[in-house]
Amino acid sequence: MVKIIFNFLKTYFLPIKYAKSIKTISFVSHRDTFHWNSLIAKNATQNPQTALTFFIRMQAHAVPSNNFTFPALLKACASLRRLLPTLQVHAHLTRLGLAADRFSASALVDAYGKCGHANYAAQVFDEMPECSVDAVSWTALISAYSSNGCVDEAFKAFGRMRGWGGSECYGVDVVSLGALVSACAVGGGSDCLSCGSAVHGLVVKYGFGVSTHLGNSMVHMYAACKDVGGAWRVFDGIPTEQRNVVSWNSLISGFTLNGDPGRALRTFEDMVSGETMAFEPNRVTVLCLLKSCAELGCLETSSWVHEYIRSQHSPLLVAKDVVVLTALIDMHARSGNLALAREIFDRVEAKNVVCWSAMISGYEQGPCPEEALRLFREMLVERDMEVEVKPNAVTLVSVIAACSRLGASRPAIMIHKYAVVTGLDQDVRIASALIDMYAKCGHIVHARQVFGEINESTRTVVSWSSIIGAESIHGEGIRALELFSGMQTSGYEPNEITYISLLSACSHAGLVEEGKSYFYSMEKGYGMSPTAKHYACLVDLLGRAGHLDEAYNVILNMPIEADLALWGSLLAACHLHGNYKLGEIVEKKLLILDSNSVGHRVLLANMYEDAERWDDVVRMRVGLRRSGLRKIPGQSFIEVGNEVYSFVAEDRSHPESEMIYKELDCLDERVRKAAKYLTETNSNVEDRDIAGLILRCKYHSERLAIAFGLVMIDKHSSSRCSLRTATPILITKNLRVCRDCHTYTKLVSKVVGRQLIVRDARRFHHFQGGFCSCGDYW
């Protein structure tokens, strides 16, 4: 019987190397209860699995357990944070009649809390006899609620505890107050900040203000609740001689968490070069530092931090610490050094899902979204004997975003199928990302289908915002407004992103009055102050509709300072409607804000070109050359088969380059004959730079991509290819399509008798029969 029990229990308690543990403890197999209890207690925290193994052997040798056995055993369960062993120990306690023991019951409450089951902890506490309840058990309950984000329950338990002992200070100590502070940190938000401030008052009232542990916890709490000033005041109030490395780490991570990585780095410098007392950074400090640099995204700073770690903390790199190396990969990737990030990634021996996700995210957010898809494919076929790697929701969100950027339909459909098979499609983050992906891949019907399949009870403001944004970029303004109305009817409050999507929808559809009404309802209806992005949407809405003076007055009278995006929206409207006088005013504002803004300089040059003000055109172009500034190159993507091909202006790198250029020349001729096409730019001007501009327009990236698509159709016209006659050609461009190419593509769609879909930086254009879905309003 003993052997059967032992074999049953070892399945749940022992790791793969259990035989080694048995060998270690064989020498105590016939000792008494006291010796076994001592061995369990000794290993409970540092070697919890070994402690459980001792208990199994103790049972196998029929050595009786007592009320001193289980508190230590439950401490081991709490360290492992595993529910099943905790449940089994609970069963042992019940069978032996020890469940009411004060020490065992308190340890059980603590173990359930640390295993993530505050409800079980509360049940055990409620079943304890009154005579067994003390300050320790109350604190265990408060901690269980706190660690599981049950803020209200934690404070209610704290209130009940203070009334339990007949004194308001009963049970109030560093541990119970620390648990409440932690609960507020987990909850975050303004409500938790108020509760946290109240706890801070109790800390001062009861004289615990000198506790370094409590001080560190409060620094973290204020930072988590977005009150950086409060975090700094608490830190500053900790006497210099009582601060420790945790104090500094809490402050550094707090600045990073609240979007101030620069101040986080300056705090790190103060930490290591303090005039009165310098501190030696530890592993957590290094991770905080790497996170700060990743948020900063500065290549030079990232290189300095990497060198610092190499020289001062080389054991972290030598030991192949996968957490540190992953943070290093993330830092370099987000700083733009993808080559070094990939070099570090390739050297990591035991890559886990976080490591893979960091590198995939780096490619997706950088200029190589296609590499994100390739790496994801590698991840799926990776076989590591030590680490089981399965993509999680975070991984998939990055991969889906890569498909969105590329407009790649085939990978998008395959990834959706993978999400369904793995059950990840039930995650509302994944579902919202899929909506955005299908919309940006040109499949608005699929996007609607995904949204419709989300259970109404699990929909969030993010999923509603995603579908509204999807309708917006496809020019379906009325549908977007109907969805917004449905969102409100369903009881969801819009957020800032919802309003950006809604205002963009109004802008693309020319719904001026509706857009203005929604803009002014933000503050009246929801107490939401419009940000610079919302004002940019309003200016864009008014500017596109030709209400330039009204748009200009909005900028002059708004309560926040106008940024580049706002003035840029107005400049684009000036260019669209030929208001060169206002354009000159905007030019001065833009050059004051950022004289190196390449896109705006190019737009100014184009505006002056339309007005035939060639001196100003030359001034803009020469200014760009002398300053060494370069326009972001236009890049277009087209998916053929299982590959995504990219083109830039005048690109001749493709193997089919000769055929592509022949096809493009042929298209020009067909367009001239069939539609008497004339470019909108003035081709009679005898200026070398203007002639060069005309040549670049002729071979813009989207034209090359369209020609390539038509070449592939001709090449595979007799086969069952993805580019069969009924299938539209989908092009994705990283910049806004120019007016010349927009007109050209309309005419191409007519002469080739095929739908052409172009997704530019602003929206989708569905070209068919010589017309565009945007109605020439984009």
N, C-alpha and C positions, 0 to 999 in steps of 0.2 A: 504493500500500500504506500509506504514511504517513497518508494522508487517511482510509482505512478504519479503521486503528487508532485514530486520533484521534477519529473519530465514535463508535466503540465505547466508548472509555474515558470520553468526556465524559458519556455517559448515566449513568454511575455516580458520577463525581467532581464534575460541575458542578451548581450550583444553577440555578434558572430564569433568573436574570439572568447567565448564563454569558458572553454576548456582551460585556457590560461589562468582565468580567475579562480577556477576550482583548484588548480594546482597551488595557487598562492595561499589558499585558506585551509588546505587539508590538515595542517598541523594543529588546528584548534577544534577538530571535529568532535571531541569528547569533553570540551570545557563546559562550565556551567553558564547559566543565563547572564550573569554579570559580565563574563568575558565576551560573550557574543554582543551584548548591548554596547560594551566599550568599543568593539570593532566597528559596529554599525555607526555609532556616534562619531567616531574618529574620521570616517570616510564620507559622512552624509553630505557635506558641502563640497569638498574638493574632488571626491571620487564617488558620486552618487550611485553610479551603476554597480560599483563594487559593494557599496553598502546594501543594495538590494540583493546582490548575490550572496552576501553573508546571511541575510535573512532566510533565503531559500535553503541554504545549507543547515541553518539552525532548525528549520522546520523538518528538513529531511532526517536529521538526527534526533528528532523528537525532543528537542530542548524547549521547555516551555517559555512562552513570551510573557511579559508583564507590562505594567503601565509605563515603564521606563523605555521599553523597546520602541514603541510606536511614535513618540514625538520625534526621535532621531530619524526613524524610517520615513516619516512623512516629510521631514526636511529634505531628504534625498529625493522624494517624489517631486517636491516643489522645485528643487534645483533642476531636475530633468524636464519639468513642465509637461509631464505626460499624464493624461487622464486615466488610462487603464490601470496602471499600478496603484494610483490613488484610490480608485474604486475598489480594487482588490484588498488594499490595506483597510479601507473602510469596512469591508465585509468581515475581515478578521476581527476588527474592533467590536463589531456588533455581535459576532458569534461568541466572543470571549466576555461580553458584558462590560467592555471598557469604553463604549461610545460616549458615556456621560462623564468620563474622566476629564477634569479641567484641562490638564496639559495636552492630552491626546486630542480632545475636541478642538482646542484652540489651534493646534498644529494642523488639524484637518481643515479647518476654515481657511487657514493660510495657504495650504496646498491647493485646495480647489480654486482659490483666487488666482494663484500663480499659474494654474493650468488653464486659465481662461474661462472658468465657470463660476461667476459670481453668484448665480442663482443657487447652485449646489452649496456654496459657502454659506449663503443666507439661510438655507434650509437646515443645515447642520447647526448653525448658531441658534435658530429659533427652537430647535429641539433640545438644546442644552438646559439642564435644570438651573433654576435661578441661583442656587448655591454655588454652581460651577462657573457662573459668568463673572469675569473680572475685567480689569482695564486691559489686560493682554488680549483677551478674546474680543473685546470691543474694537481694539486697534486692528486686530487681524481682519475683522469684518470691514472696517473702514478701508483698509488697504486693499481688500479683495474688490470692493466696489471701485476704488480709485484706479487700480491697475487695469480695470476693464472698461474704463471710460464712463462709468455710471456716476456722474457728478452729483446729480440730485440725491440719489440714494446714499452716497457717501456723506453728504452734509446732513441728511436726515438721521443717519446712524450716529453721527457726531453729536447732534442735538439730543438724541435719546440717551447717549452715553453720559452727557453732562448732567442729565437729570436722574440718572440711575443711582449714583452714589450719594445723593442728597446735597451735592455741592457742585457749583458751576465749573469748578476747576478739576472735577473728578476725571481722571484718565487723560487730561490735557498734558501732553508731553511732546518732546521733539519728534517722536515716531508718529503719533496721531496727527499732529499739525503738518508734518512732512507729507503724510499720506494725502491730506486735503489739498496741499499745494500741488502735489503731483496730479491729483484729479483735475484741478483747474488747468494744468498744463496740457493734459491729454484732451480736454474738451476744447480749449481755445475759445476765441470769440469774446464779444463784449460782456456777455452775461458771466462767463467764467472769470473775466478780468475783475468784475465787481466782487465776485465771491473770493477770488484770490486776494484782493485788496483787504477784504474783511478778515481773512485769515492772517494776513500780514499784521493787521491791527492786534489780533490775539497774540501773535508772536511777541510783539513789543509789550503788550499788556502783562503777559506772564513772565517776562524777563528772559525770553529765549533768543533775543536779538543778537547775542554774542555767539550763537551756534553757527559754525562754518557750514555744517551740513544743511541746515535750514536756509542759510543765506544763499548757498549755491542753488538749492531747489527753487527759491524765489526768483533768482536771476533767470533761470530757465523758464519759470512760469510766466513772468512778465514778457519775456521775449516771445514765447509761444502764443500769448494773447495779443501780440502786435504792439505792446507798449515798451518800445526800446528805451525810452527815457526812464521808465520805472526800473527796468533791468539794470541800467547804468547806475541809478541812485542806490539800489540795493548793493551792487558790487562795490561802489565807492564807499558805502557804509561799513563794509567788512574791513576790520583793521588789517593793515598791510601784513603784519606778522602772522595773521590768522588765515590769510588767503592761501589757497593751494592750487594745484594745477587744474583741478575740477572747476574752481571759480573762474579761471581764465578761459577754459574750454567752453563753459556755459555762455560767457559773454561773447566770445568769438563766433560760436555757432548761432547765437541770437542775432548778431548783426547780419550774418549771411542769410538767415531765415527771413529777415525783414528787408531783404533787397539792398543791403549796403555792404557788399563784399570789400569795397575799398577800406571802409572803417574797420572791418574784421581783420584785414591784413595789417593795418596800422596798430591794432590792438595786439596782434601777435608780435610785432616788433617791440612794443612796450613790454610785453611779457618776457621776452628773451634778453632784453637790454635794460631792465629796470634799474634805476639809479640806486634805490634802496635795497631791492631784493629781486634778483633775476630767477626765473623758474625754468627748469629743464622740461621741454615739451615731451609728451608721451605719445603713444600710438593714436589716442583719440585726438590729440592736438594736431597731429599730422593729417588725419582724416578731415578735421575741420578746415585746416589750411587748404587742402586740395579742393574741398567743396567750394570754398571762397573763391579760389582762382578759377574754378570751372564757371562759377556765376559771373565773374569779371570778364572772362573770355579774352584776356590779354596774352598774346603770344610771348612777349618779353618776360612778363611776370611769371608765367607758367614755366618758362625755361629756368628762371632763377630758383623757383620753388623746387623743381626737380633736382637741380644741382645741390640745393640745400639738403634735401632728403638723402641724396647720394653721399654727401660728405658727413652729415651729422647723424643720420639714422639708417645707415647702410644695412644693418641687420634686417630691417623690414623688407628690403629688396632682396637681400641674399636668402632670407628665409622663405622667399616666394609667398609672402602673405597675400592671398588672392583678394582680400578686401582692399588692402592698400593699393595693389596693382590695378584693381578695377577703378578705384578713385583716380588713379594716375591716368588711366586710359580715358576716362570721362573728361578730366581736365584738359588733356592735350587735344582731344577731339573737339571739344567746345571752344577751344582757343584757335582752332583752324589748322592744327598740326596733325592731320589725319595719318600721315606716313609714320610718324613716331608712335602715335596711338596704336596703329596696327602692328608695328614692330614689337611693342610691349605685349600686346594681346597674343601674338604668335608665340611669345616666350612663356606665357602662363601655362603651367603643366596641367593643373586640375581646374579647368575652367568650369565655373558654375553658371547657372542661368543669368545671374546678375552681370557677370563678366561679358557673356555673349550679348546681353541686352544693351550694355553700355556701348559696345563697339557698333552694334547695329544702329543704335540711336545716333551715334556720332556721324555715321555715313548718311543717315536720313536727314539730319539737321544741316549737314554740310552740303557741298556741291556734288555729292556722289550718291544720290538715292538709289541708283541702279546697283551699286555695290552693297547696299543694305539688303537687297533681295538676294544677291548671290551669297552673302554671308548667312542669311537665314536658311538657304538651301543646304549650306555646309553644316549648319547647326542641326538640321533634321536628320542628317546621315551620320553625325558624330557619335562615336561609341567610346565611352570612357569607362573603364572598369571601376574607377574610384568614385566618380561623380556621375550621377544620373541626371542628364540634362534634358529637360522638357521645357519648351517655350511656355511662358506664362502670359498673363494679360498685358503686362508692361511690354514684353517683347513684341507681342502681336500689335499693340497700338503703334509702335514705331514702324513695323513692317507695313501696316495699313497706311500710315502716313507717307511712306516711301512710294507706295502705289498711287496715292493721291497726287503726289508731286509729279510723278512720271505720266500720269494718265494712262497707266498700263492696265488694260482690261483683263487679259488672261491671268496674270498673277493675282489680280484682285479677286477674280472668281474662285481661283484655287485656294486662296487664303480664307475666303469666306467659307468654303467647304471644310477646310481644316478646322476653323473655329467651331463649326457645327459638330463635326465628328468628336472634337475634344471637349465640347460643352462650354467652351469659352464664349460662345455667342450669347450666352445668358447674362454675361457681365455687361451692365449697361454702358460701361466705358467703351467696350468693344463694339456694341451695337451702334453707339453714337459715332464712333470712328468709321464704321462700315457705311453709314449714311453719307458721311462726308466723302469717303473714298469713291462710292458709286457715283455721287454727284459730280466729282471732279474727273472721273473717268468717262463722263458723258452719258451715264446710265441713270437718268433721273427717275425712271420708272422703278428700277431696282432699289434705289434709295427710298422711294415711297413704300415699297414692299417691306423693306427691313424695318422701317418705322412702324408700319402697320402690324408687324409681327411682335413688337415689343408689348408685353403685357401692360395694360393701362395703369395697373397698380405699381409697376416698377419703373415707369417713365420718370425722367427727371427733367429739370430745367435744361440740362445739357443736351438731352435727346431732342427736346422741342426746339432748342436753338439750332441744333444741327440740321434738322429738316427745313426750318425756316431759311437758314443760310443756303441750303441746297437749292431751294426754289429761287432764292435771290440771284445766285450766279447763273441760273438758266433763264433769267428774265421773267420769271413767273411771279410778278408782283402781287397780283390778285390772290393767287393761291397762298402766298406767304402771309398776306393779311388775314385770310380765312383761318390759316393755321394758328396765327397769333391769337385770334379770337377764341379758337377752340382751346388753346392753352390756358387762357384766362378762365374760360368756362369750367375747365377741369380743376381749377383751384391752384394752378401753378403761378408763382410770381416770377416775372421776367427778371433777368439780371443784365449787367452791362453788355455782355456778348449778345444776348437776345436782341437788344435794341440796336446794336451795330448791324446785325443781320437784317433786322426789320427796316432800318433806315436805308441800307444799301439796296434792299428790294424795291423800295419806293423810288430811289434814285435811278435804278436801271430801268424801271417801268415808266418813269416820268410822272409818278403820282405825287405831285408837289404838295398839294393841300393836305393830303393824308399824311405825308412824311412830316410836315410841320406840326400837325396835330399830335402825332406820336412823340415827336421830340419834346414838345412842351408838356406832355402828359407824364414824362419821366419823373419830374420833381413833384408835380401836383398829385399824381396818382400813387406813386410809390416812394416818394421822398428820396429819389435817386438823383444826385447832382450830375449833370452831363460832364463827361471828361473831354479832353482834347480830341479823342477819336470820334466821339459823338458829334462834336461841333464840325469836325472835318466832313463827316457824312452829310450834315445839314448844308454846309457850304457847297459840297459836291452836288447835292440835290438841287439847290437853287441855281448853281452855276451851269449845270447841264441844261436846265430849262431856260437859260438866258436871263435869269434875274440876277445880273452881276452886281448891280448897285446894292440890292438887298443882301447879297452874300457878303459884300465888302463891309456893310454896316454891321452884320452879325459878328465879323471878326473884330471890328473896332469896339463894339460894345459888350463883348462877352467878358465874364468875370475872371477868366484865366488867360494867361499870356499865349498868344498864337505861336505855334511851332512850325517847323518846316512843312509838315504834312498839310496843315491848314492853308498856308500860303501857296503851297504846291497845287492844291485842289483848285484854288482861285485862278492860278496861272493857267492851268489846263483849260478852265472855262474861258479865260480870255483868248487863248489860242483857238479854241473851238468856235467862238463867236466873233473872232476878229476884233476884239476890243483892245487895241494896242496901247491906247492911252492909259487905261487901268493896268495893263500888262507892265508898263514901264514903272508904275508905282510899286507893283508887286515885286518886280525885279530888284529894286533897291532894298526892299524888306528881306528878300531871300539872301542877297549878298551880305547883308549885315549879320544875319543869323548864321550863315555858313557859306563862305565864299568858295568852298571846295565841293559844293553839291553838284555833281556831274550831271545827274538826270535833269535837274532844273535848268542848267546852262544849255543843255541840248534842246530842251523844250523852248527856251527863249530864242535860240537860234532858229528853230523851226517856225516860231511865231513871226519873227522878223523876216524870214524867207517868204512866208505867205504874203506879207505886206510889201514884198520886193524892196525891203530896206537892206540892201546888200552890204553897206558899210557896217551895220550892226551885226549882220550875220558873220562877216569876217572878224569883227571884234570878238564875238563869242567864241568862234572856232580857234582863233589865234590865242585867246586867253586860255582856252583849254590846253592847247599844245604847250604853251610856255610854262604853265603850272604843272605840267606832267600828269594831269588828270586824264583818266580814261573812262569812257562810258562802259557800264556793265554790258558785256557782249550779249546780243540776242541769241538765244538758243532754243531750238525747236526739237521736239521728240515725236517719233511715230513708232507705233508698235506693229511689227510684222511677224507673224508666227509666234515663236516663243522669245523673240528678241525685241528690245527697245533700242532704236537707232536715234542718234542725236546729230543735229546739224547746226552750224553757225554760218554767218553771212560769208558768201564766197567760199564755202567749204569744198575742198577737193580731196579730202582724206578718205572718202568712201570708195571701196573697190569698184562700185558701179558709177563712179563719178562722171565718166564720159557719157554714159547713157542718160544720166540725170540731167546734165546740161543740154543735151540734144532734145530731151523731152521738154525742158523749160523753154528753149527757143521755139520749139514746135507749138507749145501752148501760147506763147506770145503772138505767134503768127495767126493761130486760130482765133484768138481773142480779137486781134485787130480786124480780121476779115469779118467775123460773125457779129461783133458788137461795136466795131469801130472804136476800140478801146484807146483812150488817150490818158496818160498818167496825169494825175492832179498837180504834180509839181511842174514848174516852168523849165522845160528842157532846152530853151533857146538861149539861156544865159551863158555867155562865154567866160566862165570862171572855172579854173581847174578843180577847186575844192567842191564847187556845186556839181560839176560833172562827175566827180568821184562819188558824191552823195547819191546821184541818180544811179550810178552803176551799182552801188551797194543796195539800193532799193530793189533794183532788178534781181539781185541774187540774195535777197533777204532769206533768213533761215527757214521761215515757214513756206516760202515758195519752193525751196529745194526739197523740203519734206513732202510737199504735195506732189511734186514731180516724181520723187522716189516712190511714193505710194502708187502713182499711176503706172510707173515702170513695172512695179511688182505685179500689178493687175494684169498687164499685158503679158508678162512672163509666165504667169500661172493661170491664164484665162481658160485653159482647157482642163485644169485640175480642180479638185475640190479644195480650194484654198480659203483661208480666213478672209481674203480680200476679194471674194466673189462679188458679182455685180451689185447685189442688193445691200451689201455692207457699206456703210459710210466710211470715209477716210477721216480718222481722228488725229488731230495735231494738237500738241500741248506746247505753249510758248511761255518763257519765263518773264517776258515783258509785255507791255500793252501793244497790241497790233497797231501798226501805223495806218493812216487813212489811205495811203496809196495801196498798201497790201490788202486792206479791207475791201476796197473797190475792185481790185484785181481778183480777189478770191470769189467775190460775188459773180463776176463774169465767167470765171473758170467753171464754177458750179453749173452755169448755164450751158456752156459749150461742150462739157464732157458728160452732162446729164447725170450727175452724181451728187449726193449730199456730201458736203465737206463740213466737218465740225472742228472749229478752232477754239481752244481754251487759252485765253491770254491771262495776264496777271490780274485782270479785273472780273472777267465773266466768260460765259460760253457764247460763241457765235455759231448758229446753225445756218449754213449757206445752202440754198437750194433754188434752182431755177432762176438765178440772178438776183435773189433777195436774201437778206439776212434777218434772223429772228430778232436782232436788237433794234431793227428799224432805223439803222444808222445813228443810233443813240447809245453811245457807250463811253 
